[in-house]
Each structure stands twice: as structure tokens, then as C-alpha cells.
Amino acid sequence: KVISSTSYLIDVRIDEKRNEAYITDSNVGALIIVDLSTGEGRRVLEDHPATKSEQKILKIEGQPFQRR
């Protein structure tokens, strides 16, 4: 399955030379590649370290900022 019920699709880039679209799934960390000629998509790099956010704590005015 290319897109799951928990997918959070947020960013799209188009490669006109390859006629492909690249869409990020920011929820679990994955990249979706869509062939723009056929509309077929495939999911790659799911749960790969390259698609994970860094576990750094953001600081604002020297104080850690965390969501509640």
C-alpha cells in the first residue's frame, strides 16, 4: 500500500526529466515516488534513518521548547 491511514503527506517535488513526483510522508518517515505518466506510485525508505527527524531539543532563549 502506497498511502496508509496514518500517512501525513506534506511536501512534493517534481522531476520533469524523469517525469516523477516525490512526496514525503512525514508521519512514519517515507518517500512516495509517483510516475506522472502512469499515475503509479511506490513507497521507498519507509522507517529508514534517512527519513527520520533528528531527536534534538529546540531551545528558545536558552530554554528547551517541547510540545505538551
C-alpha positions as CSV (number, residue, x, y, z in Angstrom):
1,K,0.0,0.0,0.0
2,V,1.5,3.4,-1.0
3,I,-0.5,5.6,1.4
4,S,-1.7,4.4,4.8
5,S,-4.5,5.7,7.0
6,T,-1.7,7.4,9.2
7,S,0.2,9.0,6.3
8,Y,1.0,12.7,6.6
9,L,1.8,13.8,3.1
10,I,3.4,17.3,3.3
11,D,5.9,18.1,0.6
12,V,6.1,17.5,-3.2
13,R,8.9,17.9,-5.7
14,I,8.6,17.3,-9.4
15,D,11.4,15.9,-11.6
16,E,10.5,16.9,-15.1
17,K,13.3,15.0,-16.7
18,R,12.2,11.7,-15.1
19,N,8.5,12.7,-15.1
20,E,8.2,11.7,-11.5
21,A,6.8,13.3,-8.3
22,Y,8.4,12.8,-4.9
23,I,6.1,13.1,-1.9
24,T,7.2,12.9,1.7
25,D,5.2,11.0,4.3
26,S,6.3,12.8,7.5
27,N,4.4,10.5,9.9
28,V,6.4,7.3,9.8
29,G,9.1,8.6,7.5
30,A,8.9,7.5,3.9
31,L,9.2,8.8,0.4
32,I,6.5,8.2,-2.2
33,I,7.6,8.2,-5.9
34,V,4.8,8.7,-8.4
35,D,5.3,8.1,-12.2
36,L,3.4,11.0,-13.7
37,S,2.9,9.2,-17.0
38,T,1.0,6.3,-15.4
39,G,0.0,7.6,-12.0
40,E,1.5,4.5,-10.4
41,G,3.3,5.1,-7.1
42,R,5.7,3.3,-4.9
43,R,6.8,3.7,-1.3
44,V,10.5,3.7,-0.5
45,L,12.7,4.4,2.5
46,E,9.9,3.6,4.9
47,D,11.2,3.7,8.5
48,H,14.8,4.3,7.2
49,P,17.1,6.6,9.3
50,A,17.4,9.0,6.4
51,T,13.7,9.8,6.6
52,K,13.6,10.2,10.4
53,S,13.8,13.6,12.2
54,E,16.7,14.2,14.4
55,Q,16.0,13.8,18.1
56,K,17.2,17.3,19.1
57,I,15.6,19.6,21.6
58,L,14.8,23.0,20.2
59,K,15.9,25.9,22.5
60,I,14.3,29.3,22.5
61,E,16.1,32.0,24.5
62,G,18.2,29.2,26.1
63,Q,15.1,27.2,27.3
64,P,14.0,23.9,25.9
65,F,10.9,24.1,23.8
66,Q,8.7,21.0,23.8
67,R,5.1,20.3,22.8
68,R,2.8,19.3,25.6
